[in-house]
Each structure stands twice: as structure tokens, then as C-alpha cells.
Amino acid sequence: MPKIKSNPTGAPATHSQSSRKGKKAWRKNVDLGEVEEGLENLRAEERGVG
């Protein structure tokens, strides 16, 4: 439940909205280098073994 903040000037209270990161933003900030390296190693092994 969002917290309600009161304003010292007597203005009505407002709800503070929590940050909700979406899938697209998450994908942009993830380093896939290690995963890609592991997959490439598996592909190379499959090519060698057949």
C-alpha cells in the first residue's frame, strides 16, 4: 500500500508511487556476456561431438 505524504502548506495529501521497472528496462541493463559465452561453448561442443 502506498504511503500518504502530507504537505506542510496544508495542501491535500498525495500518494507516493513506488518504482516499477518493466521487462524492457530490465533487459536493457542485464549483462548477457557470461550466458552467451556458455551457450557458445555448448554449441562448439555439439559441433565437435556431432
mmCIF file of the N, C-alpha and C atoms, coordinates in Angstrom:
data_MODEL
# 
_entry.id   MODEL 
# 
loop_
_atom_site.group_PDB 
_atom_site.id 
_atom_site.type_symbol 
_atom_site.label_atom_id 
_atom_site.label_alt_id 
_atom_site.label_comp_id 
_atom_site.label_asym_id 
_atom_site.label_entity_id 
_atom_site.label_seq_id 
_atom_site.pdbx_PDB_ins_code 
_atom_site.Cartn_x 
_atom_site.Cartn_y 
_atom_site.Cartn_z 
_atom_site.occupancy 
_atom_site.B_iso_or_equiv 
_atom_site.pdbx_formal_charge 
_atom_site.auth_seq_id 
_atom_site.auth_comp_id 
_atom_site.auth_asym_id 
_atom_site.auth_atom_id 
_atom_site.pdbx_PDB_model_num 
ATOM 1   N N  . MET A 1 1  ? 0.844  -1.167  0.000   1.00 0.00 ? 1  MET A N  1 
ATOM 2   C CA . MET A 1 1  ? 0.000  0.000   0.000   1.00 0.00 ? 1  MET A CA 1 
ATOM 3   C C  . MET A 1 1  ? 0.897  1.240   0.000   1.00 0.00 ? 1  MET A C  1 
ATOM 4   N N  . PRO A 1 2  ? 0.636  2.220   -0.871  1.00 0.00 ? 2  PRO A N  1 
ATOM 5   C CA . PRO A 1 2  ? 1.482  3.410   -0.939  1.00 0.00 ? 2  PRO A CA 1 
ATOM 6   C C  . PRO A 1 2  ? 1.330  4.286   0.301   1.00 0.00 ? 2  PRO A C  1 
ATOM 7   N N  . LYS A 1 3  ? 2.405  4.945   0.624   1.00 0.00 ? 3  LYS A N  1 
ATOM 8   C CA . LYS A 1 3  ? 2.404  5.837   1.780   1.00 0.00 ? 3  LYS A CA 1 
ATOM 9   C C  . LYS A 1 3  ? 1.757  7.166   1.388   1.00 0.00 ? 3  LYS A C  1 
ATOM 10  N N  . ILE A 1 4  ? 1.063  7.763   2.324   1.00 0.00 ? 4  ILE A N  1 
ATOM 11  C CA . ILE A 1 4  ? 0.436  9.058   2.079   1.00 0.00 ? 4  ILE A CA 1 
ATOM 12  C C  . ILE A 1 4  ? 1.296  10.126  2.735   1.00 0.00 ? 4  ILE A C  1 
ATOM 13  N N  . LYS A 1 5  ? 1.688  11.112  1.938   1.00 0.00 ? 5  LYS A N  1 
ATOM 14  C CA . LYS A 1 5  ? 2.514  12.206  2.447   1.00 0.00 ? 5  LYS A CA 1 
ATOM 15  C C  . LYS A 1 5  ? 1.632  13.438  2.654   1.00 0.00 ? 5  LYS A C  1 
ATOM 16  N N  . SER A 1 6  ? 1.815  14.087  3.763   1.00 0.00 ? 6  SER A N  1 
ATOM 17  C CA . SER A 1 6  ? 1.075  15.323  3.983   1.00 0.00 ? 6  SER A CA 1 
ATOM 18  C C  . SER A 1 6  ? 1.999  16.502  3.704   1.00 0.00 ? 6  SER A C  1 
ATOM 19  N N  . ASN A 1 7  ? 1.450  17.535  3.181   1.00 0.00 ? 7  ASN A N  1 
ATOM 20  C CA . ASN A 1 7  ? 2.204  18.717  2.802   1.00 0.00 ? 7  ASN A CA 1 
ATOM 21  C C  . ASN A 1 7  ? 2.109  19.746  3.935   1.00 0.00 ? 7  ASN A C  1 
ATOM 22  N N  . PRO A 1 8  ? 3.228  20.352  4.356   1.00 0.00 ? 8  PRO A N  1 
ATOM 23  C CA . PRO A 1 8  ? 3.182  21.317  5.465   1.00 0.00 ? 8  PRO A CA 1 
ATOM 24  C C  . PRO A 1 8  ? 2.378  22.576  5.132   1.00 0.00 ? 8  PRO A C  1 
ATOM 25  N N  . THR A 1 9  ? 2.105  22.833  3.857   1.00 0.00 ? 9  THR A N  1 
ATOM 26  C CA . THR A 1 9  ? 1.358  24.034  3.479   1.00 0.00 ? 9  THR A CA 1 
ATOM 27  C C  . THR A 1 9  ? -0.143 23.834  3.594   1.00 0.00 ? 9  THR A C  1 
ATOM 28  N N  . GLY A 1 10 ? -0.573 22.637  3.984   1.00 0.00 ? 10 GLY A N  1 
ATOM 29  C CA . GLY A 1 10 ? -1.995 22.380  4.139   1.00 0.00 ? 10 GLY A CA 1 
ATOM 30  C C  . GLY A 1 10 ? -2.650 21.853  2.874   1.00 0.00 ? 10 GLY A C  1 
ATOM 31  N N  . ALA A 1 11 ? -1.857 21.560  1.859   1.00 0.00 ? 11 ALA A N  1 
ATOM 32  C CA . ALA A 1 11 ? -2.402 21.004  0.615   1.00 0.00 ? 11 ALA A CA 1 
ATOM 33  C C  . ALA A 1 11 ? -2.856 19.568  0.862   1.00 0.00 ? 11 ALA A C  1 
ATOM 34  N N  . PRO A 1 12 ? -3.743 19.064  0.032   1.00 0.00 ? 12 PRO A N  1 
ATOM 35  C CA . PRO A 1 12 ? -4.204 17.679  0.212   1.00 0.00 ? 12 PRO A CA 1 
ATOM 36  C C  . PRO A 1 12 ? -3.058 16.682  0.113   1.00 0.00 ? 12 PRO A C  1 
ATOM 37  N N  . ALA A 1 13 ? -3.194 15.580  0.822   1.00 0.00 ? 13 ALA A N  1 
ATOM 38  C CA . ALA A 1 13 ? -2.163 14.541  0.826   1.00 0.00 ? 13 ALA A CA 1 
ATOM 39  C C  . ALA A 1 13 ? -2.131 13.833  -0.527  1.00 0.00 ? 13 ALA A C  1 
ATOM 40  N N  . THR A 1 14 ? -0.944 13.411  -0.940  1.00 0.00 ? 14 THR A N  1 
ATOM 41  C CA . THR A 1 14 ? -0.789 12.704  -2.215  1.00 0.00 ? 14 THR A CA 1 
ATOM 42  C C  . THR A 1 14 ? -0.156 11.347  -1.961  1.00 0.00 ? 14 THR A C  1 
ATOM 43  N N  . HIS A 1 15 ? -0.456 10.404  -2.821  1.00 0.00 ? 15 HIS A N  1 
ATOM 44  C CA . HIS A 1 15 ? 0.135  9.068   -2.727  1.00 0.00 ? 15 HIS A CA 1 
ATOM 45  C C  . HIS A 1 15 ? 1.484  9.076   -3.430  1.00 0.00 ? 15 HIS A C  1 
ATOM 46  N N  . SER A 1 16 ? 2.487  8.486   -2.793  1.00 0.00 ? 16 SER A N  1 
ATOM 47  C CA . SER A 1 16 ? 3.780  8.353   -3.459  1.00 0.00 ? 16 SER A CA 1 
ATOM 48  C C  . SER A 1 16 ? 3.777  7.028   -4.202  1.00 0.00 ? 16 SER A C  1 
ATOM 49  N N  . GLN A 1 17 ? 4.151  7.060   -5.454  1.00 0.00 ? 17 GLN A N  1 
ATOM 50  C CA . GLN A 1 17 ? 4.114  5.856   -6.275  1.00 0.00 ? 17 GLN A CA 1 
ATOM 51  C C  . GLN A 1 17 ? 5.469  5.174   -6.236  1.00 0.00 ? 17 GLN A C  1 
ATOM 52  N N  . SER A 1 18 ? 5.463  3.878   -5.950  1.00 0.00 ? 18 SER A N  1 
ATOM 53  C CA . SER A 1 18 ? 6.714  3.136   -5.907  1.00 0.00 ? 18 SER A CA 1 
ATOM 54  C C  . SER A 1 18 ? 7.200  2.883   -7.323  1.00 0.00 ? 18 SER A C  1 
ATOM 55  N N  . SER A 1 19 ? 8.488  2.685   -7.469  1.00 0.00 ? 19 SER A N  1 
ATOM 56  C CA . SER A 1 19 ? 9.082  2.449   -8.777  1.00 0.00 ? 19 SER A CA 1 
ATOM 57  C C  . SER A 1 19 ? 8.790  1.027   -9.230  1.00 0.00 ? 19 SER A C  1 
ATOM 58  N N  . ARG A 1 20 ? 8.314  0.888   -10.463 1.00 0.00 ? 20 ARG A N  1 
ATOM 59  C CA . ARG A 1 20 ? 8.043  -0.440  -11.018 1.00 0.00 ? 20 ARG A CA 1 
ATOM 60  C C  . ARG A 1 20 ? 8.771  -0.546  -12.350 1.00 0.00 ? 20 ARG A C  1 
ATOM 61  N N  . LYS A 1 21 ? 9.872  -1.247  -12.341 1.00 0.00 ? 21 LYS A N  1 
ATOM 62  C CA . LYS A 1 21 ? 10.652 -1.416  -13.553 1.00 0.00 ? 21 LYS A CA 1 
ATOM 63  C C  . LYS A 1 21 ? 10.030 -2.509  -14.407 1.00 0.00 ? 21 LYS A C  1 
ATOM 64  N N  . GLY A 1 22 ? 9.865  -2.252  -15.675 1.00 0.00 ? 22 GLY A N  1 
ATOM 65  C CA . GLY A 1 22 ? 9.277  -3.239  -16.575 1.00 0.00 ? 22 GLY A CA 1 
ATOM 66  C C  . GLY A 1 22 ? 10.322 -4.179  -17.147 1.00 0.00 ? 22 GLY A C  1 
ATOM 67  N N  . LYS A 1 23 ? 9.847  -5.165  -17.905 1.00 0.00 ? 23 LYS A N  1 
ATOM 68  C CA . LYS A 1 23 ? 10.740 -6.158  -18.504 1.00 0.00 ? 23 LYS A CA 1 
ATOM 69  C C  . LYS A 1 23 ? 11.737 -5.505  -19.455 1.00 0.00 ? 23 LYS A C  1 
ATOM 70  N N  . LYS A 1 24 ? 11.273 -4.547  -20.252 1.00 0.00 ? 24 LYS A N  1 
ATOM 71  C CA . LYS A 1 24 ? 12.156 -3.925  -21.244 1.00 0.00 ? 24 LYS A CA 1 
ATOM 72  C C  . LYS A 1 24 ? 13.323 -3.208  -20.574 1.00 0.00 ? 24 LYS A C  1 
ATOM 73  N N  . ALA A 1 25 ? 13.053 -2.479  -19.511 1.00 0.00 ? 25 ALA A N  1 
ATOM 74  C CA . ALA A 1 25 ? 14.111 -1.765  -18.800 1.00 0.00 ? 25 ALA A CA 1 
ATOM 75  C C  . ALA A 1 25 ? 15.078 -2.748  -18.158 1.00 0.00 ? 25 ALA A C  1 
ATOM 76  N N  . TRP A 1 26 ? 14.549 -3.861  -17.646 1.00 0.00 ? 26 TRP A N  1 
ATOM 77  C CA . TRP A 1 26 ? 15.394 -4.875  -17.016 1.00 0.00 ? 26 TRP A CA 1 
ATOM 78  C C  . TRP A 1 26 ? 16.316 -5.492  -18.050 1.00 0.00 ? 26 TRP A C  1 
ATOM 79  N N  . ARG A 1 27 ? 15.779 -5.805  -19.211 1.00 0.00 ? 27 ARG A N  1 
ATOM 80  C CA . ARG A 1 27 ? 16.581 -6.439  -20.263 1.00 0.00 ? 27 ARG A CA 1 
ATOM 81  C C  . ARG A 1 27 ? 17.697 -5.526  -20.749 1.00 0.00 ? 27 ARG A C  1 
ATOM 82  N N  . LYS A 1 28 ? 17.440 -4.227  -20.774 1.00 0.00 ? 28 LYS A N  1 
ATOM 83  C CA . LYS A 1 28 ? 18.447 -3.277  -21.248 1.00 0.00 ? 28 LYS A CA 1 
ATOM 84  C C  . LYS A 1 28 ? 19.655 -3.228  -20.314 1.00 0.00 ? 28 LYS A C  1 
ATOM 85  N N  . ASN A 1 29 ? 19.446 -3.486  -19.026 1.00 0.00 ? 29 ASN A N  1 
ATOM 86  C CA . ASN A 1 29 ? 20.506 -3.308  -18.034 1.00 0.00 ? 29 ASN A CA 1 
ATOM 87  C C  . ASN A 1 29 ? 21.144 -4.612  -17.570 1.00 0.00 ? 29 ASN A C  1 
ATOM 88  N N  . VAL A 1 30 ? 20.900 -5.708  -18.273 1.00 0.00 ? 30 VAL A N  1 
ATOM 89  C CA . VAL A 1 30 ? 21.442 -7.000  -17.866 1.00 0.00 ? 30 VAL A CA 1 
ATOM 90  C C  . VAL A 1 30 ? 22.617 -7.358  -18.761 1.00 0.00 ? 30 VAL A C  1 
ATOM 91  N N  . ASP A 1 31 ? 23.702 -7.835  -18.146 1.00 0.00 ? 31 ASP A N  1 
ATOM 92  C CA . ASP A 1 31 ? 24.879 -8.250  -18.900 1.00 0.00 ? 31 ASP A CA 1 
ATOM 93  C C  . ASP A 1 31 ? 24.728 -9.720  -19.280 1.00 0.00 ? 31 ASP A C  1 
ATOM 94  N N  . LEU A 1 32 ? 24.618 -9.998  -20.573 1.00 0.00 ? 32 LEU A N  1 
ATOM 95  C CA . LEU A 1 32 ? 24.427 -11.366 -21.053 1.00 0.00 ? 32 LEU A CA 1 
ATOM 96  C C  . LEU A 1 32 ? 25.723 -11.992 -21.540 1.00 0.00 ? 32 LEU A C  1 
ATOM 97  N N  . GLY A 1 33 ? 26.848 -11.362 -21.304 1.00 0.00 ? 33 GLY A N  1 
ATOM 98  C CA . GLY A 1 33 ? 28.131 -11.864 -21.786 1.00 0.00 ? 33 GLY A CA 1 
ATOM 99  C C  . GLY A 1 33 ? 28.446 -13.266 -21.297 1.00 0.00 ? 33 GLY A C  1 
ATOM 100 N N  . GLU A 1 34 ? 28.250 -13.513 -20.015 1.00 0.00 ? 34 GLU A N  1 
ATOM 101 C CA . GLU A 1 34 ? 28.555 -14.823 -19.434 1.00 0.00 ? 34 GLU A CA 1 
ATOM 102 C C  . GLU A 1 34 ? 27.624 -15.900 -19.991 1.00 0.00 ? 34 GLU A C  1 
ATOM 103 N N  . VAL A 1 35 ? 26.365 -15.558 -20.158 1.00 0.00 ? 35 VAL A N  1 
ATOM 104 C CA . VAL A 1 35 ? 25.390 -16.511 -20.694 1.00 0.00 ? 35 VAL A CA 1 
ATOM 105 C C  . VAL A 1 35 ? 25.723 -16.847 -22.144 1.00 0.00 ? 35 VAL A C  1 
ATOM 106 N N  . GLU A 1 36 ? 26.022 -15.821 -22.930 1.00 0.00 ? 36 GLU A N  1 
ATOM 107 C CA . GLU A 1 36 ? 26.363 -16.043 -24.338 1.00 0.00 ? 36 GLU A CA 1 
ATOM 108 C C  . GLU A 1 36 ? 27.622 -16.897 -24.468 1.00 0.00 ? 36 GLU A C  1 
ATOM 109 N N  . GLU A 1 37 ? 28.588 -16.665 -23.592 1.00 0.00 ? 37 GLU A N  1 
ATOM 110 C CA . GLU A 1 37 ? 29.830 -17.444 -23.618 1.00 0.00 ? 37 GLU A CA 1 
ATOM 111 C C  . GLU A 1 37 ? 29.547 -18.919 -23.330 1.00 0.00 ? 37 GLU A C  1 
ATOM 112 N N  . GLY A 1 38 ? 28.709 -19.184 -22.349 1.00 0.00 ? 38 GLY A N  1 
ATOM 113 C CA . GLY A 1 38 ? 28.343 -20.558 -22.013 1.00 0.00 ? 38 GLY A CA 1 
ATOM 114 C C  . GLY A 1 38 ? 27.612 -21.247 -23.152 1.00 0.00 ? 38 GLY A C  1 
ATOM 115 N N  . LEU A 1 39 ? 26.693 -20.532 -23.783 1.00 0.00 ? 39 LEU A N  1 
ATOM 116 C CA . LEU A 1 39 ? 25.961 -21.103 -24.919 1.00 0.00 ? 39 LEU A CA 1 
ATOM 117 C C  . LEU A 1 39 ? 26.896 -21.380 -26.087 1.00 0.00 ? 39 LEU A C  1 
ATOM 118 N N  . GLU A 1 40 ? 27.839 -20.483 -26.315 1.00 0.00 ? 40 GLU A N  1 
ATOM 119 C CA . GLU A 1 40 ? 28.798 -20.688 -27.407 1.00 0.00 ? 40 GLU A CA 1 
ATOM 120 C C  . GLU A 1 40 ? 29.661 -21.919 -27.141 1.00 0.00 ? 40 GLU A C  1 
ATOM 121 N N  . ASN A 1 41 ? 30.048 -22.132 -25.886 1.00 0.00 ? 41 ASN A N  1 
ATOM 122 C CA . ASN A 1 41 ? 30.820 -23.328 -25.533 1.00 0.00 ? 41 ASN A CA 1 
ATOM 123 C C  . ASN A 1 41 ? 30.010 -24.593 -25.789 1.00 0.00 ? 41 ASN A C  1 
ATOM 124 N N  . LEU A 1 42 ? 28.722 -24.577 -25.451 1.00 0.00 ? 42 LEU A N  1 
ATOM 125 C CA . LEU A 1 42 ? 27.863 -25.735 -25.717 1.00 0.00 ? 42 LEU A CA 1 
ATOM 126 C C  . LEU A 1 42 ? 27.741 -25.992 -27.218 1.00 0.00 ? 42 LEU A C  1 
ATOM 127 N N  . ARG A 1 43 ? 27.593 -24.928 -27.993 1.00 0.00 ? 43 ARG A N  1 
ATOM 128 C CA . ARG A 1 43 ? 27.488 -25.081 -29.451 1.00 0.00 ? 43 ARG A CA 1 
ATOM 129 C C  . ARG A 1 43 ? 28.767 -25.668 -30.032 1.00 0.00 ? 43 ARG A C  1 
ATOM 130 N N  . ALA A 1 44 ? 29.910 -25.206 -29.545 1.00 0.00 ? 44 ALA A N  1 
ATOM 131 C CA . ALA A 1 44 ? 31.191 -25.714 -30.035 1.00 0.00 ? 44 ALA A CA 1 
ATOM 132 C C  . ALA A 1 44 ? 31.343 -27.194 -29.683 1.00 0.00 ? 44 ALA A C  1 
ATOM 133 N N  . GLU A 1 45 ? 30.905 -27.577 -28.490 1.00 0.00 ? 45 GLU A N  1 
ATOM 134 C CA . GLU A 1 45 ? 30.981 -28.976 -28.069 1.00 0.00 ? 45 GLU A CA 1 
ATOM 135 C C  . GLU A 1 45 ? 30.077 -29.851 -28.947 1.00 0.00 ? 45 GLU A C  1 
ATOM 136 N N  . GLU A 1 46 ? 28.896 -29.356 -29.252 1.00 0.00 ? 46 GLU A N  1 
ATOM 137 C CA . GLU A 1 46 ? 27.977 -30.111 -30.108 1.00 0.00 ? 46 GLU A CA 1 
ATOM 138 C C  . GLU A 1 46 ? 28.537 -30.263 -31.519 1.00 0.00 ? 46 GLU A C  1 
ATOM 139 N N  . ARG A 1 47 ? 29.208 -29.221 -31.998 1.00 0.00 ? 47 ARG A N  1 
ATOM 140 C CA . ARG A 1 47 ? 29.814 -29.305 -33.335 1.00 0.00 ? 47 ARG A CA 1 
ATOM 141 C C  . ARG A 1 47 ? 30.918 -30.358 -33.359 1.00 0.00 ? 47 ARG A C  1 
ATOM 142 N N  . GLY A 1 48 ? 31.684 -30.438 -32.275 1.00 0.00 ? 48 GLY A N  1 
ATOM 143 C CA . GLY A 1 48 ? 32.792 -31.391 -32.206 1.00 0.00 ? 48 GLY A CA 1 
ATOM 144 C C  . GLY A 1 48 ? 32.320 -32.829 -32.066 1.00 0.00 ? 48 GLY A C  1 
ATOM 145 N N  . VAL A 1 49 ? 31.305 -33.039 -31.245 1.00 0.00 ? 49 VAL A N  1 
ATOM 146 C CA . VAL A 1 49 ? 30.812 -34.393 -30.977 1.00 0.00 ? 49 VAL A CA 1 
ATOM 147 C C  . VAL A 1 49 ? 29.850 -34.845 -32.077 1.00 0.00 ? 49 VAL A C  1 
ATOM 148 N N  . GLY A 1 50 ? 29.003 -33.952 -32.502 1.00 0.00 ? 50 GLY A N  1 
ATOM 149 C CA . GLY A 1 50 ? 28.063 -34.272 -33.582 1.00 0.00 ? 50 GLY A CA 1 
ATOM 150 C C  . GLY A 1 50 ? 26.805 -34.658 -33.050 1.00 0.00 ? 50 GLY A C  1 
# 
